[in-house]
Amino acid sequence: MAISPTRLSAFFVSAWGFHPQVNWHTLVTIDNLQFLLSIEGERWLKDTAVPPLTPHNHLQIAAQLRQQLPPAQAQAVLETVILRQQAAAKFSRAGQMFFTRPALEQASSETISHYRAQRFARAGYTHIADLGCSIGGDALALAAVAHVTGVEWDAVRLAMSQENVRVYGHGAQFHPLQADLLALTPFLVDAVFFDPARRDEHGRRFHSVYQYQPPLSLVGRWGAHTAVKVSPAIDYAEIPPGTEAEFISLGGDMKECILWAGDLRSGVNRRATLLPGAHTLTDTDLPAQPIPVTAVGDYLYEPDSAVIRAHLVEALAYQLDASKIDEEIAYLTSDTPQETPFARRYVVEGVRPFQLKQLRHLLHQQQIGSVTIKKRGSPLEPEQLKRRLRLTGPPENHRILFLTHIRGEPSVIIGWEDK
């Protein structure tokens, strides 16, 4: 059952004694959210979502809504339906949830949130503070394993987080607190999850953890047992000493890095985790001796980006009994096929120094009609190279070109994925 408008209003005014204001960073205000949570609002959301919004029917549906609802309510309905469609890639219950655009973009997927919450569960914590809980993308998983106090300054996002956790069946475990983290006096909890903003109000990314808002230094006031979500592109020099950096990819795409501290550390310094299978490599898997650089064999391996960011390519090479093709390049090779979740495997058809005319002649000779170009360590732009190859063969005659360095020399490896 949805929160009624009366309950929602009381939630903000009585609990914290402030009057909700318009949030200019979102098209949904507290008043509009109250409408969306009403029986009438739920009906409009349900009806507008059928059929799904597309570029072809978007303007027509928007016009119909504006004819029947006040402009602000019409826009809130339309925005919510659009964001729910987009959120389906991250949340299994997106069709019942509420979002703002910036919050949805930064939110972890449900798969990652539930994976991460299990580490808190294994530690046996019963009360967790979710600092900067936003729309509750992490709180909905944390509340499945413990009581969670969700701290958020933005009134709209905090109301959304309460509703979103309720949608997942853990509303009784979630305790919202509207507060400014910079001014809030830390209260007693077993552990902390902190998700600072990694973009400014205009959507521009922060490239250093020292720019995050609130700053990472804030979390140190809350005790030793902490988890901080940061960009996977974090500079290693900015990783606080004594923390475990876990780089997470989902379905082959790098998503985020978590800095674990205190009892939440697992005893390693670096970890690469691949979801949804929860496959993991750590720095304890690194070999005692350096991995050799050799000629390219019959198979090429492209490590998952989490393995690369965690600096664990040599750990994977040791596991595969593979070698490197260059000291600075994250491709591995072997003469026998090895199964691994940590890399894509390709059959090597040819290897040669990169020379455009020779490569073009070879591809024309083999009647190659289409190519996928991957580059690592090469300054060449794939789309520009495709045009210069001027392929004329049938499109189904396809190859993958790897523009890279082999033992320091610009080279191209030709092959196809070995699925």
Number of C-alpha atoms within 10 A of each C-alpha: 7 15 17 15 19 10 13 20 18 13 15 21 13 12 12 12 10 11 12 15 12 16 14 8 14 16 19 25 21 22 17 21 22 19 19 24 20 17 15 11 19 16 13 20 21 15 12 20 19 9 10 12 18 10 7 8 11 13 12 11 18 18 11 12 19 15 11 10 13 10 13 15 23 21 18 21 27 22 20 25 27 19 18 21 14 16 22 14 11 18 18 14 14 19 19 18 24 27 28 19 17 16 17 19 13 15 22 20 20 18 15 23 17 19 15 17 20 15 19 25 14 10 13 12 15 15 21 25 26 27 25 25 30 32 28 31 25 26 33 29 23 31 28 20 22 21 21 30 22 27 22 24 16 20 22 27 26 23 25 20 28 26 25 24 25 21 18 16 13 22 20 12 20 27 16 20 19 20 18 15 18 10 7 10 11 13 10 11 17 19 24 25 28 23 25 23 22 21 16 12 9 8 9 9 14 15 14 14 20 12 16 19 18 20 15 18 11 14 22 11 10 17 16 16 21 25 26 18 20 24 18 20 14 16 11 10 7 10 14 14 9 14 21 23 29 26 27 27 23 18 11 18 13 20 19 19 25 23 23 24 23 16 14 20 19 14 14 14 18 21 25 26 23 24 17 13 10 13 12 17 22 21 16 14 14 19 14 9 8 12 19 13 16 17 14 22 19 16 22 29 27 16 22 23 23 29 28 17 22 23 17 23 27 24 21 24 23 18 15 18 15 26 25 25 24 20 15 13 16 22 25 28 26 21 15 11 17 14 9 14 14 22 20 16 22 20 20 20 14 13 17 14 16 16 11 13 10 12 16 16 13 12 21 16 10 10 16 19 17 20 21 13 17 15 15 14 15 15 10 12 12 17 10 9 12 15 9 12 17 13 18 12 16 11 13 10 12 17 19 20 20 20 23 26 23 25 17 13 12 16 20 25 23 21 21 19 14 13 7
